[in-house]
Amino acid sequence: MVKSSSHKGLIIICISFSLYAQAQQTDRKRVEGISTDIFTEFAPTISADGNTMILESNRNETKTAERWELFESKKKADGTWSDPLSITAINDKCNFVAGPTLSYDGNSIYFTAVIDGVNESEDIFYSERLSDTEWSEPVSLGTPVNTDDYEGFPSISADGKSLYFIRINYDNPVDRKSKETCFEIYVSRKQTDGKWSETEKLPEQINTGCVRDPRIMADNHTLIFSAITPTGKGFYDLYQSRKNPDGTWVDARPLDFINSTENDQSPTISAAGDVIFFMSNNDIYAIS
């Protein structure tokens, strides 16, 4: 378990990110040991202590079909990352899996999945850690979060009481210029009986029309996500918003020290706040 005192570093780094808007793109570094030249590495999620990363990749694809799976990598003593290992308890059960997020203690994964005989459209599932290398079989989060339509790319808050995720924006399903699919961000809150509340769409300060991949930070107030906007640098860019004490959200601001002409998506930050990982150009990158 990681002590909650590490939340302070996260808050500091989120503020610092806004101040570093003039940083150069050369500051971004591809995460070696995890990123490859021939496959896509996507949707990283980092444990609070910064030593475990779960990601999505097609590195186990067959010659006849592209197959996405979840992988786990550990940071080694020298600071490099181990070769990602397939999370077979999840991958063997799922016809499709994507968009993982680790709980604050690193003992639960929430993710997008389709499983034969369980659901027909993408829904949110979770799995519990059984040991350092083993995970339980997937369990559906159920209603009211999951519906007959798409739910995916969840992000669980540090206290485990808020779950952010995306649904397709049917009013604007595809961005005309980039041809990228557009989503909206929702939140559900865990009630005192342990069940999830009815879902709530976040306001227009965040849902600007074409967004995806929310990641709620350890302070439970700072949200980083991807969005396509008229003033963006490329396709999807990273943005940051913060929830006020009264529950309202401030206008989202671009993280221009990260954003490029590529798709910049799926941000994640350890609780120490010393590095941000994200997906760009089919690889996992980091800025510290």
BAFI-3210 file (N, C-alpha, C; in Angstrom, 3 decimals, decimal comma, padded with zeros to 6 digits):
// residues 288
n [1|2|3|4|5|6|7|8|9|10|11|12|13|14|15|16|17|18|19|20|21|22|23|24|25|26|27|28|29|30|31|32|33|34|35|36|37|38|39|40|41|42|43|44|45|46|47|48|49|50|51|52|53|54|55|56|57|58|59|60|61|62|63|64|65|66|67|68|69|70|71|72|73|74|75|76|77|78|79|80|81|82|83|84|85|86|87|88|89|90|91|92|93|94|95|96|97|98|99|100|101|102|103|104|105|106|107|108|109|110|111|112|113|114|115|116|117|118|119|120|121|122|123|124|125|126|127|128|129|130|131|132|133|134|135|136|137|138|139|140|141|142|143|144|145|146|147|148|149|150|151|152|153|154|155|156|157|158|159|160|161|162|163|164|165|166|167|168|169|170|171|172|173|174|175|176|177|178|179|180|181|182|183|184|185|186|187|188|189|190|191|192|193|194|195|196|197|198|199|200|201|202|203|204|205|206|207|208|209|210|211|212|213|214|215|216|217|218|219|220|221|222|223|224|225|226|227|228|229|230|231|232|233|234|235|236|237|238|239|240|241|242|243|244|245|246|247|248|249|250|251|252|253|254|255|256|257|258|259|260|261|262|263|264|265|266|267|268|269|270|271|272|273|274|275|276|277|278|279|280|281|282|283|284|285|286|287|288]
n.u [000,841|000,445|001,162|-001,104|000,094|001,574|-000,061|000,332|002,585|001,554|-000,382|001,274|002,748|000,786|000,042|002,494|002,734|001,069|002,577|004,717|004,277|005,766|007,737|009,956|009,230|011,172|011,637|010,113|010,269|010,593|009,404|011,550|011,895|009,275|007,889|007,685|008,972|007,368|004,833|001,813|001,666|-000,406|-002,624|-001,438|-001,274|-000,338|000,926|000,412|002,859|004,562|005,881|004,734|003,334|000,473|-000,630|-002,064|-001,749|-001,085|000,700|000,504|-000,864|-002,364|-001,665|-003,953|-005,716|-006,067|-005,238|-005,977|-004,488|-003,969|-001,092|001,543|004,111|007,142|009,020|012,501|015,449|017,378|015,904|014,853|012,324|010,725|010,255|007,000|004,475|001,898|-001,385|-002,886|-005,200|-007,129|-006,900|-007,360|-010,035|-011,385|-012,867|-012,326|-010,301|-009,330|-008,031|-007,036|-007,099|-005,413|-006,177|-005,654|-004,163|-003,075|-004,184|-006,428|-007,768|-009,494|-011,245|-011,973|-014,063|-015,144|-016,923|-017,652|-020,980|-021,475|-021,549|-022,461|-021,708|-018,990|-018,092|-017,507|-015,268|-013,784|-010,856|-009,246|-006,182|-004,437|-001,967|001,531|001,904|-000,463|-003,898|-007,448|-010,287|-012,194|-014,818|-018,007|-018,884|-021,502|-024,912|-025,699|-023,695|-022,744|-024,291|-026,391|-024,948|-021,739|-019,291|-016,293|-012,676|-012,085|-011,450|-010,406|-010,877|-008,546|-009,572|-011,337|-014,012|-015,095|-015,760|-014,619|-015,386|-015,884|-018,404|-019,821|-020,205|-023,077|-024,224|-022,164|-020,491|-018,161|-015,166|-014,955|-012,687|-010,362|-011,298|-011,508|-013,066|-015,507|-016,075|-017,809|-017,354|-018,163|-019,248|-019,518|-020,544|-019,526|-021,812|-023,010|-023,845|-022,175|-022,817|-022,847|-023,655|-026,272|-025,224|-023,407|-023,063|-020,180|-019,679|-019,794|-017,361|-015,537|-016,581|-016,318|-017,112|-015,596|-013,994|-011,914|-010,528|-010,293|-008,479|-008,424|-006,727|-004,659|-005,458|-008,132|-009,410|-008,219|-008,403|-007,193|-007,322|-008,033|-008,617|-010,140|-009,877|-010,663|-008,414|-006,343|-003,145|-002,818|-004,298|-005,936|-005,317|-003,767|-005,500|-006,240|-008,303|-009,814|-011,609|-013,656|-014,144|-016,932|-017,884|-018,078|-016,415|-013,331|-012,508|-011,113|-007,619|-005,032|-002,301|000,285|003,005|003,287|001,687|001,473|001,725|000,804|-001,548|-002,131|-002,649|-004,345|-003,261|-001,251|-000,264|002,004|001,501|003,499|003,994|006,112|006,499|004,873|003,121|002,132|000,329|001,580|002,014|001,841|003,284|004,480|005,195|007,150|007,332|009,297]
n.v [-001,202|002,266|005,195|007,881|010,337|010,776|011,963|014,686|015,260|014,663|016,669|018,897|018,349|018,395|021,069|022,114|021,140|022,845|025,131|024,544|024,931|025,838|024,042|021,986|019,720|017,788|016,881|014,698|011,185|007,982|005,058|002,695|-000,899|-001,349|-000,121|-000,916|-001,457|-002,643|-003,255|-001,939|-000,001|000,904|002,952|003,194|002,482|003,405|002,213|003,487|003,688|003,844|001,664|-000,405|-001,118|-001,357|-002,147|-001,864|-003,833|-004,979|-007,009|-009,750|-010,482|-012,444|-013,924|-013,733|-012,099|-009,066|-008,779|-007,474|-007,230|-007,273|-006,294|-006,651|-004,840|-004,453|-002,083|-002,115|-002,388|-000,706|001,253|000,791|-000,885|-004,063|-006,788|-006,740|-008,858|-011,080|-010,797|-013,386|-014,445|-012,565|-011,982|-014,469|-014,865|-012,876|-011,631|-009,202|-006,637|-003,705|-000,413|-000,243|000,486|000,992|000,451|002,563|001,184|-000,752|-003,257|-003,869|-004,029|-002,127|-002,265|-002,197|-004,517|-007,319|-010,269|-013,544|-014,654|-013,076|-010,263|-008,076|-005,656|-003,321|-003,216|-002,293|-003,998|-005,661|-006,859|-008,696|-008,617|-011,583|-012,548|-011,638|-012,038|-012,987|-012,709|-012,360|-013,823|-011,884|-009,667|-008,368|-004,932|-004,275|-002,915|000,422|001,388|-000,109|-000,575|-001,347|-000,164|001,299|001,319|002,401|002,585|003,153|005,034|004,843|006,485|007,530|006,976|005,025|005,569|006,936|006,552|007,216|007,309|006,517|007,109|006,693|009,652|010,316|012,493|013,632|011,626|011,141|012,837|015,181|016,114|014,661|012,093|010,547|008,605|010,009|010,663|010,930|011,963|010,356|009,940|007,757|007,090|005,357|004,011|003,947|001,354|-000,081|-000,319|001,016|004,337|005,970|007,107|010,108|012,681|014,556|018,158|020,802|022,102|020,103|018,054|018,759|017,996|016,135|013,898|011,744|008,976|009,538|010,405|010,361|012,111|011,467|013,264|013,430|015,544|016,622|016,218|014,616|014,319|013,300|015,262|016,463|019,502|022,696|024,323|022,645|020,867|018,623|015,608|013,952|015,697|016,264|017,378|019,314|019,590|020,906|020,140|022,265|023,229|023,415|021,546|022,206|022,454|023,725|025,485|023,423|023,105|023,002|020,671|021,768|021,359|018,739|017,971|017,108|016,789|014,280|011,673|012,164|010,503|008,826|009,483|009,014|009,261|008,702|008,571|009,996|011,982|012,567|011,911|011,721|009,436|008,504|007,766|007,953|008,172|005,377|004,270|004,081|006,946|009,138|011,941|013,704]
n.w [000,000|-000,695|001,002|001,747|001,787|-000,450|-002,256|-002,264|-003,842|-006,349|-006,734|-006,839|-009,160|-011,127|-011,129|-011,868|-014,484|-015,947|-015,891|-017,442|-020,133|-022,261|-022,738|-024,675|-027,411|-027,613|-025,098|-024,571|-024,188|-025,601|-024,041|-023,405|-023,574|-023,156|-025,309|-028,797|-032,152|-034,065|-033,128|-031,581|-028,681|-026,074|-024,041|-021,267|-017,741|-014,513|-011,401|-008,038|-006,688|-008,790|-009,884|-011,296|-014,425|-016,403|-019,628|-022,928|-025,835|-029,200|-029,558|-029,490|-031,702|-034,359|-037,601|-039,030|-037,726|-035,845|-032,506|-029,417|-026,231|-022,629|-020,801|-018,359|-016,788|-014,917|-013,049|-013,044|-010,896|-011,971|-013,121|-015,634|-017,658|-017,356|-019,732|-021,018|-019,686|-020,660|-019,366|-018,646|-017,405|-017,849|-020,627|-021,885|-021,519|-022,823|-025,798|-026,794|-025,492|-023,702|-022,781|-019,879|-016,299|-013,288|-009,845|-006,939|-004,966|-006,526|-006,773|-008,203|-011,487|-013,821|-016,893|-020,465|-022,153|-024,189|-023,858|-024,765|-024,502|-022,327|-022,766|-025,500|-026,584|-026,037|-022,646|-019,177|-017,148|-014,266|-012,539|-009,938|-008,085|-007,461|-006,792|-007,016|-009,693|-010,723|-011,730|-011,124|-012,878|-015,280|-014,147|-014,720|-014,419|-014,397|-014,427|-013,249|-014,886|-017,121|-020,276|-023,124|-025,063|-025,979|-023,425|-022,000|-021,420|-018,558|-015,496|-012,266|-009,196|-006,584|-004,052|-004,664|-005,081|-007,213|-010,624|-013,734|-017,220|-020,756|-023,246|-026,521|-028,419|-029,667|-030,868|-032,200|-033,633|-035,144|-035,801|-038,302|-039,673|-038,759|-038,772|-036,564|-033,953|-031,802|-028,359|-025,155|-021,747|-018,738|-015,291|-012,499|-009,167|-006,232|-003,989|-000,549|-000,130|-001,683|-004,338|-007,713|-008,690|-010,655|-013,843|-014,688|-016,991|-017,674|-017,502|-020,066|-019,981|-020,042|-021,727|-024,707|-027,196|-028,690|-027,131|-025,043|-023,108|-020,131|-017,145|-013,821|-011,348|-008,404|-006,472|-006,748|-007,932|-010,159|-013,573|-016,377|-019,860|-023,289|-026,211|-029,217|-030,709|-032,279|-032,043|-031,570|-031,695|-033,250|-033,863|-031,542|-028,550|-025,327|-022,453|-019,494|-016,629|-013,650|-010,713|-008,874|-005,364|-005,068|-006,790|-009,469|-012,700|-013,962|-017,024|-019,535|-020,177|-022,631|-022,563|-023,637|-023,598|-023,983|-026,153|-029,635|-033,252|-033,595|-032,519|-029,212|-026,383|-023,623|-020,858|-017,882|-014,483|-011,862|-008,276|-007,026|-008,788|-010,525|-013,161|-016,316|-018,257|-021,557|-024,604|-027,886|-031,355|-031,700|-029,597|-026,141|-024,348|-022,214|-020,018|-017,797]
ca.u [000,000|001,162|000,556|-001,799|000,903|002,121|-000,981|000,854|003,454|000,719|-000,973|002,338|003,150|-000,289|000,185|003,722|002,504|000,504|003,620|005,743|003,656|006,722|008,768|010,146|008,804|012,296|011,650|009,407|011,135|009,908|009,714|012,173|011,554|007,828|007,550|008,313|008,940|006,444|003,493|001,277|001,508|-001,491|-003,374|-000,700|-001,742|000,786|000,569|000,694|004,286|005,313|006,714|003,999|002,575|-000,392|-000,859|-002,736|-000,902|-001,448|001,920|000,168|-001,791|-002,104|-001,529|-005,278|-006,539|-005,423|-005,763|-005,510|-004,420|-003,375|000,235|002,046|005,566|007,643|010,232|013,654|016,272|018,132|014,967|014,274|011,111|010,811|009,423|005,614|003,940|000,469|-002,245|-003,645|-006,513|-008,030|-006,831|-007,926|-011,488|-011,969|-012,752|-011,729|-009,962|-008,637|-008,207|-006,965|-006,726|-005,106|-006,615|-004,561|-003,310|-002,506|-004,734|-007,592|-007,722|-010,754|-010,899|-013,013|-013,976|-016,270|-016,734|-018,714|-022,005|-021,620|-022,002|-022,337|-020,980|-017,936|-018,510|-016,416|-015,059|-012,657|-010,155|-008,528|-004,869|-004,362|-000,574|002,356|001,863|-001,732|-005,112|-008,691|-011,022|-012,955|-016,184|-018,668|-019,287|-022,959|-025,657|-026,107|-022,552|-022,788|-025,570|-026,300|-024,045|-020,313|-018,661|-014,901|-011,542|-012,408|-010,413|-010,904|-010,247|-007,659|-010,362|-012,182|-015,421|-015,544|-015,296|-014,793|-015,312|-016,402|-019,424|-019,793|-020,992|-023,924|-024,499|-020,982|-019,773|-016,870|-014,616|-014,933|-011,347|-009,411|-011,999|-011,425|-014,314|-015,666|-016,728|-018,106|-016,879|-019,169|-018,759|-020,430|-019,964|-019,870|-022,709|-022,686|-024,117|-021,190|-023,271|-022,518|-024,788|-026,604|-024,096|-023,563|-022,168|-019,461|-020,166|-019,206|-015,962|-014,758|-017,174|-016,333|-017,611|-014,826|-013,032|-011,763|-009,434|-010,135|-007,652|-008,562|-005,479|-004,756|-006,117|-009,563|-009,928|-007,578|-008,734|-006,472|-008,029|-007,696|-009,697|-009,902|-010,461|-010,234|-007,111|-005,380|-001,931|-002,883|-005,563|-006,238|-004,320|-004,044|-006,044|-006,371|-009,292|-009,798|-012,909|-013,688|-014,768|-018,389|-018,222|-017,974|-015,109|-012,760|-012,310|-009,953|-006,475|-004,165|-000,949|001,024|004,372|003,225|000,938|002,218|000,854|000,312|-002,552|-001,578|-003,792|-004,195|-002,264|-001,259|000,774|002,133|001,120|004,625|003,877|007,398|006,546|003,605|003,198|001,024|000,501|001,740|002,686|001,783|004,214|004,348|006,195|007,162|007,963|009,520]
ca.v [000,000|003,527|006,138|008,971|011,546|010,957|012,785|016,047|015,372|014,655|017,991|019,800|018,113|018,846|022,506|022,382|020,887|024,043|026,141|024,120|024,889|026,192|023,000|021,510|018,350|016,871|016,385|013,418|010,039|006,702|004,161|001,474|-002,094|-001,509|000,245|-001,711|-000,854|-003,313|-003,353|-000,735|-000,006|001,874|003,035|002,806|002,895|003,214|002,065|004,682|003,750|004,028|000,490|-001,374|-000,547|-002,201|-001,496|-002,596|-003,976|-006,019|-007,784|-011,164|-010,657|-013,559|-013,519|-013,563|-011,136|-008,234|-009,109|-006,615|-007,882|-006,497|-006,752|-006,053|-004,655|-003,983|-001,283|-002,797|-001,583|000,299|002,224|000,329|-001,680|-005,464|-007,152|-006,909|-010,217|-011,154|-011,117|-014,459|-014,646|-011,624|-012,094|-015,730|-014,826|-011,756|-011,521|-007,881|-005,996|-002,432|000,685|-000,596|001,446|000,368|001,112|003,247|000,201|-001,658|-004,600|-004,044|-003,441|-001,908|-002,247|-002,405|-005,892|-008,076|-011,675|-014,391|-015,087|-012,133|-008,980|-007,975|-004,424|-003,083|-002,834|-002,175|-005,147|-005,504|-008,064|-008,482|-009,251|-012,760|-012,637|-010,670|-012,307|-013,585|-011,911|-013,123|-013,702|-010,623|-009,562|-007,183|-003,920|-004,305|-001,668|001,271|001,842|-000,809|-000,569|-002,075|000,578|001,268|001,928|001,985|003,371|003,665|005,527|004,767|007,470|006,963|006,450|003,952|005,951|007,576|005,879|008,000|006,437|007,161|006,560|007,343|010,872|010,063|013,764|013,949|010,352|011,115|014,143|015,227|016,358|013,599|010,814|009,823|008,442|010,971|010,138|011,839|011,437|010,205|009,505|007,075|007,119|004,197|004,373|003,326|-000,089|-000,700|-000,309|002,230|005,232|006,330|007,823|011,548|013,214|015,736|019,373|021,217|022,492|018,910|017,438|019,810|017,461|014,968|013,641|010,331|008,565|010,324|009,861|011,175|012,069|010,983|014,254|013,288|016,809|016,951|015,266|014,755|013,547|013,646|015,957|017,092|020,842|023,497|024,948|021,613|020,746|017,516|014,895|014,077|016,327|016,122|018,542|019,182|020,396|020,688|020,316|023,224|022,708|023,342|020,494|022,664|022,214|024,859|025,217|022,584|023,772|022,021|020,426|022,001|020,870|017,335|017,763|017,100|016,596|012,907|011,431|012,085|009,943|007,903|009,931|008,439|009,827|008,056|009,458|010,878|013,114|012,916|011,566|011,426|008,508|008,678|007,089|008,816|007,521|003,925|003,864|004,735|007,982|009,698|013,238|013,867]
ca.w [000,000|-000,743|001,929|001,068|001,758|-001,799|-003,043|-002,336|-005,010|-007,541|-006,888|-007,253|-010,546|-012,007|-011,246|-012,612|-015,895|-016,562|-015,974|-018,372|-021,457|-023,303|-022,849|-026,038|-027,672|-027,472|-023,730|-024,514|-024,469|-025,750|-022,922|-023,924|-022,817|-023,309|-026,680|-029,848|-033,483|-034,981|-032,563|-030,945|-027,227|-025,914|-022,786|-020,066|-016,420|-013,609|-009,993|-007,241|-006,358|-010,025|-010,185|-012,108|-015,521|-017,217|-020,917|-023,990|-027,023|-030,168|-029,813|-029,623|-032,819|-035,261|-038,999|-039,624|-036,992|-034,848|-031,176|-028,337|-024,932|-021,549|-020,392|-017,126|-016,744|-013,629|-013,117|-012,455|-009,979|-012,721|-013,659|-016,895|-017,507|-017,776|-020,874|-020,584|-019,685|-020,907|-018,227|-019,308|-016,784|-018,516|-022,084|-022,364|-021,381|-023,554|-027,243|-027,003|-024,223|-023,958|-021,847|-018,460|-015,266|-011,999|-008,624|-006,241|-004,289|-007,512|-006,613|-009,085|-012,823|-014,528|-018,314|-021,459|-022,660|-024,719|-023,524|-025,307|-023,576|-021,218|-023,310|-026,948|-026,880|-025,057|-021,301|-018,212|-016,267|-013,349|-012,116|-008,686|-008,007|-006,606|-006,354|-007,732|-011,137|-011,113|-011,602|-011,205|-014,133|-015,341|-013,630|-015,269|-013,444|-014,379|-014,535|-014,382|-015,692|-018,401|-020,989|-024,395|-025,933|-025,639|-022,252|-022,038|-020,930|-017,224|-014,592|-010,905|-008,311|-005,569|-002,940|-005,170|-005,002|-008,452|-011,833|-014,943|-018,390|-021,962|-024,130|-027,833|-028,565|-030,833|-031,536|-033,005|-033,498|-035,835|-036,146|-039,769|-040,211|-038,422|-038,931|-035,296|-033,218|-030,711|-027,170|-024,050|-020,473|-017,696|-013,990|-011,586|-007,819|-005,415|-002,902|000,738|-000,200|-002,565|-005,722|-008,451|-008,908|-012,024|-014,432|-014,904|-018,018|-017,211|-018,172|-021,336|-019,788|-020,374|-022,910|-025,731|-028,450|-029,139|-026,058|-024,684|-022,224|-018,900|-016,061|-012,626|-010,602|-007,029|-005,620|-007,032|-008,431|-011,428|-014,628|-017,640|-020,877|-024,667|-026,915|-030,519|-030,696|-033,441|-031,808|-031,204|-032,505|-034,189|-033,777|-030,116|-027,687|-023,909|-021,760|-018,044|-015,937|-012,204|-010,073|-007,776|-004,139|-005,194|-007,734|-010,858|-013,325|-014,687|-018,446|-019,814|-020,813|-023,295|-022,052|-024,871|-023,511|-024,399|-027,388|-030,891|-034,405|-033,524|-031,501|-027,860|-025,672|-022,490|-019,881|-016,538|-013,634|-010,562|-007,182|-006,719|-009,698|-011,119|-014,583|-016,972|-019,376|-022,480|-025,885|-029,044|-032,484|-031,490|-028,543|-024,844|-024,100|-020,872|-019,767|-016,352]
c.u [000,876|000,449|-000,015|-000,989|001,487|001,182|-000,417|001,721|002,668|000,127|000,063|002,663|002,063|-000,236|001,400|003,529|001,956|001,563|004,673|005,243|004,634|007,824|008,818|009,693|009,939|012,403|010,963|010,362|010,297|010,347|010,234|011,900|010,078|007,411|008,329|008,202|007,841|005,031|003,073|001,178|000,605|-001,994|-002,583|-001,428|-000,672|000,277|000,982|002,170|005,169|006,106|006,017|003,241|001,757|-000,648|-001,587|-001,808|-001,447|-000,266|001,679|-000,809|-001,386|-001,981|-002,887|-006,124|-005,694|-006,062|-005,128|-005,539|-003,825|-002,068|000,659|003,568|005,946|008,902|011,360|014,498|017,028|017,229|014,361|013,074|011,312|009,961|007,990|005,144|002,426|-000,286|-003,264|-005,030|-007,554|-008,073|-007,489|-009,449|-012,150|-011,796|-012,105|-011,457|-009,131|-008,762|-008,127|-006,703|-006,514|-005,721|-005,401|-003,618|-002,711|-003,091|-006,000|-007,304|-009,158|-010,401|-012,137|-012,918|-015,282|-015,962|-017,923|-019,683|-022,245|-022,160|-021,738|-021,636|-019,958|-018,516|-017,284|-016,425|-013,948|-012,093|-009,355|-007,192|-004,913|-002,971|000,224|002,251|000,516|-002,904|-006,341|-009,315|-011,879|-014,369|-016,796|-019,052|-020,806|-023,589|-025,534|-024,943|-022,612|-024,208|-025,419|-025,393|-022,612|-020,029|-017,219|-013,939|-011,849|-011,190|-011,005|-010,151|-009,433|-008,427|-011,332|-013,659|-015,960|-014,939|-015,649|-014,622|-015,921|-017,526|-019,343|-020,693|-021,842|-024,365|-023,345|-020,061|-018,404|-016,429|-014,389|-013,527|-010,413|-009,970|-011,899|-012,819|-014,348|-016,482|-017,102|-017,691|-018,001|-018,488|-019,886|-019,753|-020,450|-020,677|-022,349|-022,949|-023,176|-021,593|-022,917|-023,775|-025,125|-025,500|-024,443|-022,570|-021,487|-019,849|-019,341|-017,779|-015,020|-015,283|-017,387|-016,794|-016,907|-013,712|-012,943|-010,678|-009,267|-009,197|-007,754|-007,310|-005,734|-005,414|-007,635|-010,211|-009,373|-007,854|-007,919|-007,148|-007,566|-008,889|-009,214|-010,622|-009,962|-008,852|-006,029|-004,202|-002,044|-004,251|-006,060|-005,046|-004,714|-004,477|-006,164|-007,462|-009,234|-011,169|-012,791|-014,334|-016,282|-018,842|-018,211|-016,556|-014,629|-012,603|-011,028|-008,868|-005,567|-002,818|000,008|002,479|004,455|002,704|001,792|001,225|000,330|-000,899|-001,848|-002,725|-003,345|-003,117|-002,375|-000,067|000,819|001,798|002,250|004,646|005,150|007,497|005,130|003,882|001,975|001,339|000,608|002,466|002,872|002,730|003,859|005,514|006,100|007,812|008,093|010,068]
c.v [001,253|004,530|007,336|010,253|011,812|011,752|014,190|016,239|015,426|016,034|018,984|019,605|018,551|020,347|022,845|022,167|022,128|025,119|025,811|024,096|025,193|025,142|022,451|020,062|017,348|016,313|015,031|012,295|008,772|005,764|002,846|000,299|-002,399|-001,218|-000,609|-000,980|-001,427|-003,441|-002,016|-000,956|001,168|001,847|002,570|003,240|002,495|003,071|003,306|004,815|003,879|002,827|-000,574|-000,632|-001,640|-001,446|-002,430|-002,671|-005,065|-006,931|-009,283|-011,414|-011,841|-013,030|-013,212|-012,510|-010,336|-008,522|-008,197|-007,381|-006,923|-007,143|-006,015|-005,999|-004,089|-003,145|-001,998|-001,836|-000,478|001,340|001,853|-000,572|-003,091|-005,694|-007,379|-008,356|-010,175|-011,500|-012,137|-014,666|-013,726|-011,887|-013,357|-015,751|-013,838|-011,897|-010,199|-007,289|-004,756|-001,538|000,360|000,604|000,703|001,166|001,688|002,258|-000,826|-003,047|-004,850|-003,391|-003,304|-001,742|-002,436|-003,832|-006,331|-009,552|-012,462|-014,817|-014,156|-010,790|-008,945|-006,706|-004,205|-002,578|-002,743|-003,379|-004,809|-006,873|-007,734|-009,224|-010,426|-012,967|-011,626|-010,835|-012,826|-012,651|-012,804|-012,975|-012,433|-010,746|-008,277|-006,224|-003,815|-002,935|-000,889|001,779|001,207|-000,798|-001,426|-001,364|000,493|001,979|001,468|002,972|004,003|004,230|005,575|005,762|006,776|006,380|005,355|004,289|006,633|006,843|006,749|007,068|007,158|006,355|007,310|008,575|010,733|011,349|014,182|012,728|010,293|012,549|014,198|015,349|015,168|012,203|009,948|009,722|009,403|010,360|011,278|011,161|011,482|009,831|008,787|007,013|005,923|004,656|003,597|001,822|-000,806|-000,731|001,025|003,023|005,353|007,242|009,289|012,007|014,470|016,951|019,755|021,753|021,349|018,268|018,480|019,302|016,214|014,714|012,143|010,181|009,438|009,627|010,814|010,998|011,713|011,976|014,224|014,588|017,156|015,841|015,603|013,842|013,991|014,305|016,427|018,434|021,628|024,097|023,937|021,542|019,665|016,879|015,033|014,704|016,102|017,452|018,252|020,112|020,055|021,002|021,265|022,605|022,573|022,310|020,901|022,414|023,483|024,476|024,423|023,376|022,723|021,882|020,536|021,563|019,391|017,215|017,940|016,978|015,166|012,853|011,291|011,712|009,192|008,331|009,176|008,980|009,053|009,066|010,402|012,085|013,486|012,600|011,322|010,512|008,725|007,929|008,125|008,033|006,022|003,397|004,559|005,702|008,460|011,070|013,390|015,245]
c.w [000,000|000,147|001,182|001,022|000,385|-002,687|-003,236|-003,563|-006,294|-007,790|-007,392|-008,724|-011,512|-012,200|-012,096|-014,096|-016,592|-016,747|-017,022|-019,809|-022,581|-023,472|-024,265|-026,194|-027,523|-026,056|-023,619|-024,907|-024,595|-024,640|-023,481|-022,984|-022,891|-024,746|-027,678|-031,180|-034,364|-034,440|-031,957|-029,442|-026,870|-024,470|-021,568|-018,796|-015,413|-012,182|-009,221|-006,915|-007,590|-010,483|-011,025|-013,199|-016,199|-018,512|-021,858|-025,191|-027,929|-030,464|-029,903|-030,760|-033,678|-036,685|-039,636|-038,910|-036,015|-033,502|-030,132|-027,024|-023,907|-021,109|-019,131|-017,154|-015,380|-013,841|-012,379|-011,623|-010,707|-013,386|-014,999|-016,613|-018,040|-019,017|-020,395|-020,724|-019,850|-019,622|-018,715|-018,710|-017,391|-020,015|-022,615|-022,315|-022,334|-025,057|-027,631|-025,633|-024,504|-022,730|-020,375|-017,559|-013,959|-010,861|-007,901|-005,556|-005,239|-007,496|-007,423|-010,423|-013,321|-016,009|-019,172|-021,987|-023,299|-024,461|-024,060|-024,217|-022,413|-021,713|-024,809|-027,386|-025,783|-023,733|-020,405|-017,270|-015,278|-012,993|-010,869|-008,703|-007,024|-006,033|-007,157|-009,243|-011,615|-010,829|-011,711|-012,587|-014,107|-014,778|-014,183|-014,156|-013,358|-014,552|-013,229|-015,233|-017,072|-018,969|-022,243|-025,391|-025,412|-024,323|-022,218|-021,418|-019,566|-016,517|-013,200|-010,029|-007,227|-004,396|-003,374|-005,249|-006,252|-009,641|-013,026|-016,148|-019,587|-022,603|-025,456|-027,819|-029,829|-031,532|-032,443|-032,990|-034,141|-036,116|-037,656|-040,342|-039,980|-038,668|-037,670|-034,658|-032,035|-029,569|-026,227|-022,753|-019,444|-016,383|-013,249|-010,231|-007,012|-004,207|-001,628|000,750|-001,143|-004,023|-006,369|-008,769|-010,386|-012,569|-014,699|-015,966|-017,495|-018,055|-019,387|-021,185|-020,133|-021,654|-023,994|-027,092|-028,926|-028,139|-025,806|-023,613|-020,979|-017,921|-014,875|-011,771|-009,134|-006,096|-005,765|-007,487|-009,811|-012,438|-015,866|-018,652|-022,251|-025,335|-028,280|-030,505|-031,908|-033,275|-031,459|-032,158|-033,563|-034,194|-032,332|-029,395|-026,234|-023,308|-020,269|-017,531|-014,457|-011,621|-008,890|-006,536|-004,230|-006,219|-009,184|-011,371|-014,027|-016,154|-018,665|-020,539|-021,440|-022,588|-023,234|-024,794|-023,873|-025,823|-028,642|-032,040|-034,488|-032,596|-030,160|-026,928|-024,413|-021,499|-018,574|-015,769|-012,324|-009,469|-006,791|-007,636|-010,422|-012,603|-015,083|-018,155|-020,257|-023,764|-026,991|-030,129|-032,242|-030,420|-027,237|-024,666|-022,666|-020,886|-018,261|-016,059]
res [m|v|k|s|s|s|h|k|g|l|i|i|i|c|i|s|f|s|l|y|a|q|a|q|q|t|d|r|k|r|v|e|g|i|s|t|d|i|f|t|e|f|a|p|t|i|s|a|d|g|n|t|m|i|l|e|s|n|r|n|e|t|k|t|a|e|r|w|e|l|f|e|s|k|k|k|a|d|g|t|w|s|d|p|l|s|i|t|a|i|n|d|k|c|n|f|v|a|g|p|t|l|s|y|d|g|n|s|i|y|f|t|a|v|i|d|g|v|n|e|s|e|d|i|f|y|s|e|r|l|s|d|t|e|w|s|e|p|v|s|l|g|t|p|v|n|t|d|d|y|e|g|f|p|s|i|s|a|d|g|k|s|l|y|f|i|r|i|n|y|d|n|p|v|d|r|k|s|k|e|t|c|f|e|i|y|v|s|r|k|q|t|d|g|k|w|s|e|t|e|k|l|p|e|q|i|n|t|g|c|v|r|d|p|r|i|m|a|d|n|h|t|l|i|f|s|a|i|t|p|t|g|k|g|f|y|d|l|y|q|s|r|k|n|p|d|g|t|w|v|d|a|r|p|l|d|f|i|n|s|t|e|n|d|q|s|p|t|i|s|a|a|g|d|v|i|f|f|m|s|n|n|d|i|y|a|i|s]
***
